[in-house]
């Protein structure tokens, strides 16, 4: 029995094909069949009038916490949050307990994701064994198990020789290294951006140089090895400039920015609210503007959330003891539309490119397109819907969002995975 779904009369935005027009999308048996006037008599029809019909959104930087920290998030709750945010695919970061550095752990995550039956979960493996930065993980075995990229996120790959060998080795499999860029001696003990605000508040600072120096090191190593470097959560103007210069030299480097880093500044820490504590930290208005400029000109390829759930009792600690990180899956679309599209800084095709097409390309996964024959992962977005963030109603197990009670514009209203509607906004 052929199952057919038609999305009628939506604004189809697919940067992979250069499409931006009002049209129908026909789906059969989990695959996109055609973009164009669709037949009648289908099993299901969705009226997409007034909606953006986009390739399913892909978040390449998500902490699902399982295994080991299920009090913060599980694969099931995290992927449900992803669906509610419009994401059909997520890449999970390996700083779990134990870390994702064996075939067995990769297979465990695949099995849990299959059981959850929500969105696609792609696994990022550890660069170093046990994320200790001392010796390489079994990269080849992890690739065989299905790892799409490698990262020690939560910490940098600190040993330059290890990073050099990792770039060379991952390059053999054409896999990127997703790098958390931080010089620990410069940032150690810091709780926020080092600057005027930290000085006034009497809080230990994390200087922009801690990020910039490591980005400089890793772009040079990527250049010398020919390996693929992806710079995670860029937060500084200097970092944007270093990535821009590396790209101009032909280095195989890509980069991502998070909604909180192009929306908030270190001024928000004046209230000592730990929901504004993250790593890398919120920086200055000049850094925010540089990140937006980087998204506009393509220096920063994609938008990722760095979804980092922490249970309320952990975030309720004093600012210097509370963990770094915020949740982001369910607010990413609204923040990106409100901050970037509604203000005229970028177009809808550029936003979909940054949240679907390019993350898919960087990870080497067969997603991020509505090309006929491709998997029918599709996100429907209401570009004009105004809504108020209510963290307590989120699908995520945690509520550590600095955007609670914010009014945002633009929201995912339906998320379709392999032709099946997995989420509808009621």
Secondary structure, 3 states (H helix, E strand, C coil): CCCEEEEEEEEEEECCCCEEEEEEEEEECCEEEEECCCCCCCCEEEECCCEEEEECEEEEEEECCCCCCCCCCCHHHHHHHHHHHCEEEEEECCCCCCCCCCHHHHHHHHHHHHHHCCCEEEEEECCEHHHCCCCECCHHHHHHHCCCEECCCCCCCCCHHHHHHHHHHHHHCCCCEEECCCCHHHHCCCCEECCHHHHHHCCCEECHHHHHHHHHHHHHHHHHHCCCEEECCCCCHHHHHHHHHHHHCCCCEEEEECHHHHCCCHHHHHHCCHHHCCCCCCCCHHHHHHHHHHHHHCCCCEECCCEECCCHHHHCCCCCCCCCCCCCCCCHHHHHHHHHHCCCCCCHHHHHHHHHHHHHHHHCCCCCCCCCCCECCEEEEEEEEEEECCHHHCCCCCCCCCCCCCEEEEEEEEEEECCEEEEECC
